[in-house]
Amino acid sequence: MSKDAAVQAQERGDVDRELTAIFSAYTITATLWLLFATAIGLLLAFKFGAPDFWAAKYLTFGRLRPIHTNGTFYGWASIALVGLAYYVAARSCGTRLYSKRLAWIGLWLFNIAAVTGTIALELGYNEGDLEYREWPWPIRLIFLAALVVTAWNLIGTVARRTSEDIYLSNWYTMSAVLWTCVIAIVAILPWYQHGLGQVAISGYYMHNAVGMWFTPLALGVFYYAIPKIMSRPIYSYALGVFAFWTNLCFYPLLGGHHFLFSPLPWWLQTTAIVFSVAMIVPVWGGSANYLLTMRGRFGDLTHAYPLAFIFVGVIGYLVGSTQGTVEAFRSMQALWHFNNFTIGHSHLTMYGFVNFAIWGGLYALLPLATGKTPGRLGLALHFWMALVGSFIYVISLSIGGTVQGLDWMQGKPFIQSVTDMAPYYVWRGVGGILMFLSHGVFAWNVWRMTTGVAGNADSPILAPAEAGAAA
Ligand code: HEM
């Protein structure tokens, strides 16, 4: 592996200092949100075993849960992915950012929305049970403004490209921002916020926040980072385009699968199931494309951590999304609806896929921007604690949730299902501790890649000679 590719890139002057400052600032603030929001997640996990622990008004489960979910979604994952999208857009288009000022304004808006949203939830101001829309609507308007600014800046950057084609990553990232502007507007329009219409919009918003925002942003990062690390083109550009369009065709209508057996029209629920099955097409197509790009190089996973993070992210995408298709059937929902299996699923996808994609993208690209790598120990600790922790988390809740569902189907007293769940909650807490500790190590790694003293890890770019040897 070449040791100094990152430093050489710096010396060649390939690196745009303003872009580096922006990319670093997005990453640092996102990391602070990750630490905060998952500390809350850990506290929540232990509240299941000890509900009276820290039960003061401001520390109740009802206030803290949406602080955790909105903090991880909008503070951590959104800000980190937008920082990555800016870097990918500028580098893949061979240009500077359209406007550095807009990038800074966007960063402020994202953070102002996340801070005021957190404070509002903590003080008891919220929009009730509108999942991932719990922030009062004026605050969601600030988030929408951040999206608009980002869309403008990303599109402006891609419009300045020196090549004729728009590289695949930018299709994914630009459209993610545009789609999410639409979704966020629909989620605010007052005439959709009553009765069954509100239920339909909840399904539309909550699932599209995942499928039309985090998913395409993370996939766009894969399309840039994997070829970059491996110094080889993506296996099939056409398959990437195909997965892009099928994701757009099938995703927007599947959110109704969260409301099977509800008063929503039966045909609408069936439509959501059909589109959930159709999602196999972009998911398997996209995953195959990434894995085939890595073909012959899987031996590198034992030492090249940026690639290993991305590999886990791809597997998380494949397994988590396929699990989503299976969960959407009525027969499966009869077992898993309303219980902890769903929490396992959301952490398999948001953690196993999106988080690992972000970490892989950052470990692959941030050193190229700053010329600083983290330490080898820090990379290994982060990877293994996050992987083992999330594995324990997801497996324990998947088994526990299934036990819960079987108890309900057998008509056992509800309290029996609560008692049966107890050991699985403890295991979730154990997994959560490892995950949280890994985030502390990640913060240390971010510090070393940005403002701190660089570590001793190799450059994320695999040297061609080694690539040839491994192939
Ligand atoms: C230390 C790591 C983490 C721990 C201990 C943790 C813990 C929890 C807990 C206890 C809940 C509430 C579950 C319930 O209501 O039954 C929850 C919900 C949730 N968390 Fe986390 N979490 C962690 C990391 C994350 C991250 C990084 C993300 C996203 C990037 C995330 C996304 C979510 C989502 C989407 C839900 C709602 C799940 C649903 O309703 O289906 N979590 N988490």
Residues whose N, C-alpha, C, O or C-beta is under 5 A from the ligand:
A	BS01	HEM	T38 G41 L42 L44 A45 T69 T72 A77 T342 I343 S346 M350 G432 M435 F436
